Amino acid sequence: MRPEEVAEAAVERGLTVNTNGPVPALDLMSTVLAVSRVLRSRPTDAIGHLRMTRQRHDFGRTVFQINVSIDGRRCRVQAVGNGPAGARAIAERLDGQISRIVDGATDPWCPSPRGALAMITEMRPIVRRKMCRMLVLTPMAAAEAMDSMDFDAFFFRDAHTGEDAIVYRAGPRDVRLARQRRVDFPTGMCDARMAVDLTPTVVAHERVAAKRLCRNGLPFLFFVEPESARGRLLYRRHDGNLAVLEPVRGKCFR
Protein backbone atom coordinates (compact mmCIF):
# COMPACT_ATOMS: atom_id res chain seq x y z
CA MET A 1 0.00 0.00 0.00
CA ARG A 2 1.38 3.40 -0.99
CA PRO A 3 1.60 6.25 1.59
CA GLU A 4 -1.16 8.20 -0.16
CA GLU A 5 -3.45 5.16 0.08
CA VAL A 6 -2.71 4.87 3.79
CA ALA A 7 -3.54 8.55 4.27
CA GLU A 8 -6.83 8.07 2.42
CA ALA A 9 -7.69 5.07 4.60
CA ALA A 10 -6.91 7.11 7.72
CA VAL A 11 -9.27 9.90 6.69
CA GLU A 12 -12.03 7.34 6.16
CA ARG A 13 -11.56 6.22 9.78
CA GLY A 14 -11.74 9.74 11.20
CA LEU A 15 -7.97 9.97 11.65
CA THR A 16 -5.73 12.84 10.57
CA VAL A 17 -1.96 12.47 10.56
CA ASN A 18 1.13 14.63 10.69
CA THR A 19 4.82 13.85 11.15
CA ASN A 20 7.78 15.79 12.52
CA GLY A 21 11.31 14.78 11.64
CA PRO A 22 12.58 11.81 9.59
CA VAL A 23 9.74 9.34 10.25
CA PRO A 24 10.20 6.28 7.97
CA ALA A 25 7.34 5.74 5.52
CA LEU A 26 6.92 2.10 6.59
CA ASP A 27 6.61 3.15 10.24
CA LEU A 28 3.96 5.69 9.27
CA MET A 29 2.00 3.15 7.26
CA SER A 30 2.08 0.45 9.96
CA THR A 31 1.01 2.96 12.62
CA VAL A 32 -1.88 4.37 10.61
CA LEU A 33 -3.14 0.87 9.84
CA ALA A 34 -2.85 -0.27 13.48
CA VAL A 35 -4.63 2.81 14.83
CA SER A 36 -7.32 2.70 12.13
CA ARG A 37 -7.94 -0.94 13.01
CA VAL A 38 -8.61 0.04 16.63
CA LEU A 39 -11.00 2.83 15.61
CA ARG A 40 -12.77 0.54 13.15
CA SER A 41 -13.27 -2.20 15.74
CA ARG A 42 -15.09 0.09 18.17
CA PRO A 43 -18.79 1.02 17.86
CA THR A 44 -18.00 4.56 18.95
CA ASP A 45 -17.92 7.98 17.34
CA ALA A 46 -14.16 8.61 17.46
CA ILE A 47 -12.20 11.33 15.69
CA GLY A 48 -8.45 11.29 16.18
CA HIS A 49 -5.25 13.09 15.25
CA LEU A 50 -2.02 11.09 15.10
CA ARG A 51 1.33 12.85 15.45
CA MET A 52 4.64 11.04 15.01
CA THR A 53 7.87 12.83 15.99
CA ARG A 54 11.36 11.49 15.42
CA GLN A 55 14.49 13.33 16.56
CA ARG A 56 17.55 12.95 14.35
CA HIS A 57 19.80 12.47 17.39
CA ASP A 58 17.40 10.30 19.41
CA PHE A 59 18.74 6.86 18.45
CA GLY A 60 15.86 6.16 16.11
CA ARG A 61 13.08 6.48 18.69
CA THR A 62 9.73 7.79 17.54
CA VAL A 63 7.25 9.52 19.85
CA PHE A 64 3.65 8.63 18.98
CA GLN A 65 0.76 10.77 20.21
CA ILE A 66 -2.96 10.53 19.48
CA ASN A 67 -5.47 13.18 20.52
CA VAL A 68 -8.94 11.78 20.12
CA SER A 69 -12.56 12.63 20.81
CA ILE A 70 -14.54 9.55 21.86
CA ASP A 71 -18.29 10.11 21.86
CA GLY A 72 -17.57 13.78 22.55
CA ARG A 73 -15.01 13.17 25.32
CA ARG A 74 -11.49 14.43 24.68
CA CYS A 75 -8.53 12.25 25.59
CA ARG A 76 -4.95 11.57 24.61
CA VAL A 77 -2.46 8.70 24.51
CA GLN A 78 1.29 8.64 23.99
CA ALA A 79 3.91 5.94 23.40
CA VAL A 80 7.56 5.71 22.40
CA GLY A 81 8.97 3.02 20.15
CA ASN A 82 10.37 1.91 16.87
CA GLY A 83 8.84 0.40 13.74
CA PRO A 84 6.06 -2.20 14.14
CA ALA A 85 6.64 -2.41 17.90
CA GLY A 86 5.94 1.30 18.27
CA ALA A 87 2.83 1.00 16.12
CA ARG A 88 1.55 -1.83 18.32
CA ALA A 89 2.32 0.13 21.49
CA ILE A 90 0.31 3.21 20.51
CA ALA A 91 -2.56 1.11 19.14
CA GLU A 92 -2.76 -0.94 22.36
CA ARG A 93 -2.64 2.21 24.45
CA LEU A 94 -5.44 3.77 22.40
CA ASP A 95 -7.53 0.61 22.75
CA GLY A 96 -6.98 0.67 26.51
CA GLN A 97 -8.00 4.32 26.72
CA ILE A 98 -11.19 3.66 24.75
CA SER A 99 -11.97 0.68 27.00
CA ARG A 100 -11.51 2.85 30.09
CA ILE A 101 -13.82 5.58 28.79
CA VAL A 102 -16.47 3.57 26.95
CA ASP A 103 -16.48 0.27 28.84
CA GLY A 104 -15.48 1.54 32.28
CA ALA A 105 -12.50 -0.82 32.33
CA THR A 106 -10.41 -0.69 35.51
CA ASP A 107 -7.46 -2.85 34.46
CA PRO A 108 -4.04 -1.25 34.96
CA TRP A 109 -2.67 0.83 32.14
CA CYS A 110 0.12 -0.35 29.89
CA PRO A 111 3.55 0.60 31.26
CA SER A 112 4.02 4.35 31.17
CA PRO A 113 5.88 5.70 28.11
CA ARG A 114 7.77 8.14 30.32
CA GLY A 115 9.64 5.40 32.20
CA ALA A 116 12.54 5.75 29.76
CA LEU A 117 12.90 9.39 30.84
CA ALA A 118 13.74 8.45 34.43
CA MET A 119 17.51 8.51 33.91
CA ILE A 120 20.51 10.19 35.47
CA THR A 121 22.02 12.77 33.12
CA GLU A 122 24.20 15.82 33.08
CA MET A 123 22.46 19.14 33.66
CA ARG A 124 19.99 19.79 30.83
CA PRO A 125 18.47 23.17 29.91
CA ILE A 126 14.87 24.28 30.37
CA VAL A 127 13.83 24.85 26.76
CA ARG A 128 10.09 25.37 27.19
CA ARG A 129 7.95 27.22 29.71
CA LYS A 130 4.18 26.78 29.79
CA MET A 131 2.13 29.37 31.68
CA CYS A 132 -0.93 27.57 33.09
CA ARG A 133 -4.31 28.93 34.08
CA MET A 134 -4.80 26.51 36.92
CA LEU A 135 -7.83 24.27 37.14
CA VAL A 136 -9.36 24.14 40.62
CA LEU A 137 -10.15 20.46 41.13
CA THR A 138 -10.50 17.83 43.79
CA PRO A 139 -7.64 15.32 43.79
CA MET A 140 -9.98 12.65 42.40
CA ALA A 141 -11.06 14.90 39.51
CA ALA A 142 -7.39 15.70 38.83
CA ALA A 143 -6.58 11.98 38.74
CA GLU A 144 -9.38 11.42 36.23
CA ALA A 145 -8.03 14.25 34.07
CA MET A 146 -4.55 12.74 34.28
CA ASP A 147 -5.86 9.38 33.07
CA SER A 148 -7.84 10.94 30.23
CA MET A 149 -4.80 12.85 28.96
CA ASP A 150 -2.37 9.95 29.58
CA PHE A 151 -0.05 12.08 31.70
CA ASP A 152 2.23 10.73 34.41
CA ALA A 153 1.58 13.85 36.52
CA PHE A 154 -1.15 16.50 36.49
CA PHE A 155 -0.66 20.04 37.85
CA PHE A 156 -3.71 21.74 39.44
CA ARG A 157 -5.01 23.88 42.33
CA ASP A 158 -6.42 21.71 45.11
CA ALA A 159 -10.06 22.63 45.72
CA HIS A 160 -9.86 21.47 49.35
CA THR A 161 -6.83 23.48 50.47
CA GLY A 162 -6.24 26.13 47.80
CA GLU A 163 -2.66 24.91 47.40
CA ASP A 164 -0.85 24.19 44.15
CA ALA A 165 -0.59 20.42 43.82
CA ILE A 166 0.03 17.47 41.55
CA VAL A 167 -1.32 13.98 41.30
CA TYR A 168 1.02 11.43 39.76
CA ARG A 169 1.17 7.77 38.91
CA ALA A 170 2.89 5.49 41.39
CA GLY A 171 2.89 2.24 39.43
CA PRO A 172 0.30 1.01 36.92
CA ARG A 173 -2.70 1.59 39.20
CA ASP A 174 -1.90 3.74 42.26
CA VAL A 175 -2.02 7.54 42.36
CA ARG A 176 -0.28 9.89 44.80
CA LEU A 177 -1.08 13.46 45.77
CA ALA A 178 1.58 16.07 46.56
CA ARG A 179 0.72 19.60 47.71
CA GLN A 180 2.80 22.66 48.54
CA ARG A 181 2.61 22.09 52.31
CA ARG A 182 -0.34 19.98 53.48
CA VAL A 183 0.06 16.22 53.86
CA ASP A 184 -3.37 15.34 55.27
CA PHE A 185 -5.67 13.04 53.33
CA PRO A 186 -8.25 14.72 51.03
CA THR A 187 -11.73 15.22 52.44
CA GLY A 188 -14.80 13.74 50.80
CA MET A 189 -15.05 10.78 48.46
CA CYS A 190 -11.71 9.36 47.38
CA ASP A 191 -10.55 6.31 45.44
CA ALA A 192 -8.77 3.54 47.32
CA ARG A 193 -5.82 3.88 44.96
CA MET A 194 -5.15 7.47 46.14
CA ALA A 195 -2.36 8.09 48.67
CA VAL A 196 -0.69 11.25 49.95
CA ASP A 197 3.02 11.81 49.42
CA LEU A 198 4.44 12.50 52.88
CA THR A 199 7.79 13.73 51.55
CA PRO A 200 8.12 17.52 52.03
CA THR A 201 7.83 19.39 48.74
CA VAL A 202 11.15 20.80 47.55
CA VAL A 203 11.53 24.59 47.90
CA ALA A 204 14.11 25.71 45.35
CA HIS A 205 14.88 27.98 42.45
CA GLU A 206 14.43 26.48 38.99
CA ARG A 207 18.10 25.85 38.33
CA VAL A 208 18.49 23.98 41.61
CA ALA A 209 15.35 21.96 40.87
CA ALA A 210 16.67 21.12 37.40
CA LYS A 211 19.98 19.92 38.87
CA ARG A 212 18.08 17.74 41.33
CA LEU A 213 15.91 16.21 38.60
CA CYS A 214 18.89 15.40 36.38
CA ARG A 215 21.17 14.20 39.18
CA ASN A 216 18.53 11.89 40.67
CA GLY A 217 17.22 10.54 37.37
CA LEU A 218 13.64 11.79 37.82
CA PRO A 219 11.11 12.08 34.97
CA PHE A 220 9.50 15.07 36.73
CA LEU A 221 9.76 17.14 39.92
CA PHE A 222 7.10 19.17 41.73
CA PHE A 223 8.66 22.04 43.67
CA VAL A 224 7.86 25.43 45.20
CA GLU A 225 9.64 28.46 43.75
CA PRO A 226 10.61 30.58 46.80
CA GLU A 227 10.16 34.07 45.36
CA SER A 228 6.60 33.51 44.12
CA ALA A 229 5.77 30.87 46.78
CA ARG A 230 3.92 28.99 44.02
CA GLY A 231 4.25 25.42 42.89
CA ARG A 232 5.83 24.47 39.56
CA LEU A 233 6.12 21.19 37.69
CA LEU A 234 9.44 20.49 36.01
CA TYR A 235 9.64 17.54 33.63
CA ARG A 236 11.92 15.92 31.09
CA ARG A 237 10.99 16.00 27.42
CA HIS A 238 11.57 13.12 25.03
CA ASP A 239 14.49 15.00 23.48
CA GLY A 240 16.21 14.94 26.89
CA ASN A 241 15.80 18.64 27.64
CA LEU A 242 13.50 20.06 30.31
CA ALA A 243 10.22 21.98 30.40
CA VAL A 244 8.38 23.65 33.26
CA LEU A 245 4.72 24.35 34.02
CA GLU A 246 4.22 27.62 35.88
CA PRO A 247 0.88 29.00 37.17
CA VAL A 248 -0.45 32.29 35.84
CA ARG A 249 -0.81 34.60 38.82
CA GLY A 250 -4.35 34.99 40.08
CA LYS A 251 -6.07 33.08 37.26
CA CYS A 252 -7.81 29.81 38.02
CA PHE A 253 -10.73 27.93 36.50
CA ARG A 254 -13.33 25.91 38.32
Secondary structure, DSSP 8 states (H G I E B T S, - for coil): --HHHHHHHHHHTTEEEEEES---HHHHHHHHHHHHHHHHHS-S-EEEEEEEEE-TTSTT-EEEEEEEEETTEEEEEEEEE-HHHHHHHHHHHHHHHHIIIII---S--S--GGGGG----S---EEEEEEEEEEEE-HHHHHHHHHHHT-SEEEEEETTT--EEEEEESSSS-EEEEESS--S--SS---TTEEE--S--EE--HHHHHHHHHHHT-SEEEEEETTTTEEEEEEE-TTS-EEEEEEEEEEEE-
